[in-house]
Amino acid sequence: MSLPSIYQHKFAEKLTILNERGKGVLVRLYNIKKTCSDPRSKPPFFTEKAMEPCIKYINKKFPNVDIRSSTQHLGPAHKEKADIFRALTAYYQTFVDVLEFRDHVYELLNTIDASQCYFDIHLNYDFTKNYLDLIVTYASVILLVCRIDDRKALIGLYNCTYEMIHGTSDSSFPRLGQMILEYENPLRKLMEEFGPHAKAVSNALLSLHFLFARRNHSADQWRSDQLFSLISNPAGMLAPANSDTMACEYLSLELLERWIVIGFLLCH
């Protein structure tokens, strides 16, 4: 791929921005999961007896909940619609941000594939690192969404109260509801999504081979190779070390393992 094309598409900038965006979404999703996992901190109407039939009905019918023909089941929600709407807005917007994040990741990965970018951690360190980081971040976001047990109730109940107040469904709800259904089996869906990107991801991961193998040597092996010795080559002590792969040495083993496990899981 030519340099002008790289600059034109601004891949480096987009990878950096999306990685930061993904980390922020991950934090908010984690907070939702933590909040909803504890009866003491979850929204109070989720623990009210009167709301149980309403929430069960939404979970069963999600995302096709018709508030006009379901007044019997949604009556408790109608009485508290203003409070529910206000309490669930932040939760709902986080799921909308997941949808937007997914759209941007799709677009960038497809553009990178169409541009036939080549990934090698030793040749283009920052580009390859950010690419692998984005894949791990994206997979983590999707998997964490699927670990939130109340996701359908949160989204469905918010949309019901939104429609009760505004007379129409939220514009993001149809696509958001479809996304939640698509990831009922998240690993299968993620593997389908990454099928077209398998070559690029595999090239990036395979470039880690020698780096990862060297990192997994024992301390005894490092000693025998004189890696810990400052005087193993006295003649070269005054000459500064020169390496094109120095940046790779700062990558943690944990990060390398995360790239490899999730990357090959999606593209095996």
NULUM-993449 format. One record per residue (C-alpha): residue in one letter; x, y negated, z. Coordinates in steps of 0.2 Angstrom, whole numbers, plus 5000, padded with zeros to 4 digits. Each point is the difference from the previous one (the first is absolute). Last residue first. Layout:
<pts>
AXYZ...
</pts>
This chain:
<pts>
H495550985068C499649824997L499049955015L500950115013F501649974991G499949815004I499350035018V501450115005I501449924991W499649825004R499750045019E501650105000L501049864993L499249885013E500450115015L501850034993S500249815002L500649904984Y501549895005E501250114990C499049974984A500549825000M501850054998T499750094984D501149904988S501550025012N501649915003A500950015017P501249865002A501950054998L501049985016M499750175006G500450084983A501750075003P499550065017N498750124993S499350105014I500349865012L498349935003S499350185003F498150035001L499850064982Q501550115001D499150144990S500350125015R499249875011W498549984989Q499850195000D500150015019A498749865001S498850114990H499549964982N498249944998R500549834994R501150074986A498550104994F498849855000L501349894990F500350144988H498250034996L499349835002S499949974981L498850154999L498749895009A500149864988N499950124985S498650095008V499049845002A500249954982K499650174994A498550035011H499149834996P498750074989G499650135013F500049885014E498149975001E499650184999M501250035015L499249865009K498350084998R500550175006L500949925015P498549905004N498650135000E498549895005Y501049874990E498849974986L498649975012I500849865008M500549924983Q498250024994G499449905016L501349864996R499549994982P498149985004F500449895016S501049864992S498649894995D499150015017S498250074998T498649874998G498749925010H501349895010I499650055018M499350184998E501350034986Y501449955011T499350115014C499950154989N501849964993Y500750005017L499150165005G500750094984I501849945003L500250035018A498950164999K501050074986R501749965008D499550085017D501350144999I501449894996R501350134994C499549984982V500549825000L501750055008L500350124985I499749864987V501149875009S501450135002A499950054982Y500249814995T501449975012V501050164994I499849954982L500449825004D501650055009L500550114986Y499949854988N500849885012K501550125002T500250034981F499949814996D501249965014Y501350134996N500149994981L501550114995H500250115015I498250025005D499550054982F498449954993Y499749974981C498649894994Q499050064985S499049844998A498450104999D500550095016I500349835009T498449934993N499050155007L500949995017L499649815001E498150024995Y499750145012V500949915014H498949854997D498450095000R500550105016F500449845009E498349934995L499150155006V501050005016D499649815002V498150054999F500350125014T500849865011Q498549894995Y498850135007Y500950015017A500149815002T498149984995L499450145012A499749895016R499149864991F498950124990I499650105015D499549845010A498949934986K499250174996E499550045018K498250034997H500350064982A501250135006P498850085012G498750014986L501250094988H499250175001Q498249954999T500449864988S500850124988S499049964984R500649824999I501750035007D500550124986V501650085005N501050084986P501850005006F499750095012K498450105002K500650115014N501149885009I498749864999Y498750125007K501250055015I500349825003C498149955001P499650165010E501449955013M499549825002A498850015014K501250115010E501349865000T501850054998F500249934982F499149845005P501449965012P501349984986K501550125005S501049955015R499450115014P499550154989D501850014994S500350074983C499249844992T501349885007K501550114995K499450034983I499649824997N501749955007Y500850124988L499149934986R500549835004V501950055001L499950094984V499249854991G501549905005K501250134995G499150014983R500249814997E501850005004N500350144988L498949924987I501049845001T501650084998L499550114986K499249864991E501649895001A501150144994F498850044985K499949824994H499250064983Q501049884990Y501650025010I500050194997S499649974981P501449884998L501250135009S499650134986M499350175005
</pts>
